Structures are given as structure tokens and as C-alpha cells.
Amino acid sequence: MKFKELKKSTLYQTSDFDDMEVFLCVSRGGKKQLEPLCFMGMAPGVDPVMIVLGGLTEIQRMVEAGEMSKPEGYIESSVSDPTLFDESDEGH
């Protein structure tokens, strides 16, 4: 997906969505899982330049690797976060 396509896909949304959380849908161990979207940035040292969306697990990796300090509201990777749901969870 190109960035222009991403922007265009959000144009039809109403302002009612402005305060909604944004999640990434990923697959781990063959199961669908939702992960909070935490950042958007540029991939360093990549040519051509590309935009990267990052989730909670990447923030956790960067904190644990000493690449960044813990941001406000940080969730330790050892903690089970109820905002992460896999397809076996009822009601999600």
C-alpha cells in the first residue's frame, strides 16, 4: 500500500472516529491478533525511503534493546495486555 492510498482510505471516515484507538491486525503462531498502533516513521537507511507503522511489540523490543526509554503508559512485554486479542478470545 502506498501512503497516498492509506491517506485516501481514511478520507471517507467521519469525525466520530477521531478518538478511536487504531490497531494493527497481525498473525502470530497462525492466529490473528490485534496490536495497538504506536508510531509511524521512516525506515532508516532504506532506499527507496519507506514509511513504517509500528506496534506495541516493536516499542517493547526497542525499550528492551536500550534503543529508547520507556514511554508514558509503557506495557512490559512480560505483562499480558487485555488490549491484545487473538481470535480465540470470546467477544472480540
N, C-alpha and C positions, 0 to 999 in steps of 0.2 A: 504494500500500500504506500502510495506517495503521500507526503504531508498535505498537499493540496486536497487529496481525496479525504484525508482524515478531517480537515477543516470543513470541507463541504458536507461531510456526513453529520456534522453537528449543527449545521445551519437550520435545519427544519425543527430542531428541538425547541420547546418553549422555555421561557424563563423559569417555569415551575421546576425545571431540572437543575437550576443553578446551585442549589445547596445539597444535591445528592452526591454520595460517595461514588468514586469511579474505581472499578476493579478490573484486573486482568483475568482472563479465563486461560488457565494453563492446564497441562496434563502432567501428573506425577504418578509414576507407577501404574500407568494405564488408566488412571481415574481422573476425571475432570475436577479441577479445584479453582476456586476464586481467590485472588490475592489482591490486596489493596494496591492501587497505583500510587507510587510515592514520588516519582520525579520524571521529568522529561529533560533530555540533554543531548549533547552531540557526542558521537563515538570518537574518542581521541585517537589520533594517528591513523585514521582510516581515509583512504582516497578511492572513490569519491566520498565526501563527508556524508554521514548519515545520522538521522535523528534516532534516539534511543529512548524508549519508555521503560522505566524500571519499577519493579515492585518491592514489596516488603523484604523478600528473601535476599535481594541484592543489597538493600540497605544493611541488613544483618551481616551479610558477607563482608561488606566494606568496613563496618564497625569492628567486627572480629579480626579483620586483617590489619587494623590500625590505619586505614585509609581515610577515615573520618571519625569525628567524635559522635557520641550518641545524640541524635536529635530529640527535641521535645516529644514526649509520648512514645519513645522508643519501646519496642516489644522485643524482649530477649528471644533468641532462636530456640531456647530450651523451654519456653513457655508456650502452652497450647493456646492459641488465639481464637476466641469464638467467632471472629470476623472472617476466618478462613474456613470455607466449607468445601467438602468434597461431595460427590454425587451420592454417597451412601448416607449422608445426613438427611434426616426427615425434615420436611418443611422448607427446604432451600432449593 
